[in-house]
Amino acid sequence: MPEMRFHIRWPDGTREACYAPSLVIKEHLAVGQDYPVAEFVALSRLALGIASARVRARYGFPCGRAEAQLARIEETARRQAPGTVYVESFEV
């Protein structure tokens, strides 16, 4: 399974490189797009959940790194003022 990173910018200007255990994130987020924080969290939850399920199907256990990444996204989102998350790039 190819791992990837998706680089984002939070509403407060903080940049973050996020981990995904599969390329499925590309089906849910687009480079150059702004997403309201709540939508970004929901899309990340969906994509990382699918990716973790793919790891479970292949190896018999979910992807702990994907689950940890989602927890970081959710925690950071709680601290953000209203605004948008900008998807800067994908890195495979």
C-alpha positions, 0 to 999 in steps of 0.5 A: 500500500503506498503511503502519502502525505497531504500538506495543509494550511490551517486557518491560523496559518499553521502548516501541517504534513498529514499522513495517510496509509493509502492514496484514497485521500486523493479521492476526497481532497483536492490540491488547491482547494479550501475546505471549511474546517468542519468539512475538512475534518469530515472528509479526513475522517472518511478518507482516513477511515477507508484507508485504515480499513484497507490496512485491516483487510490486508494485514488484519489490524487497523492503521494506528498511524491513520487513527493518530493522524485523525485524532491530531486533525480533530484536536487541531480543528477544535482550536481553530477559529472559523475559517478554511483549511487549504490543501497545499500539496500531495506527496507520495 
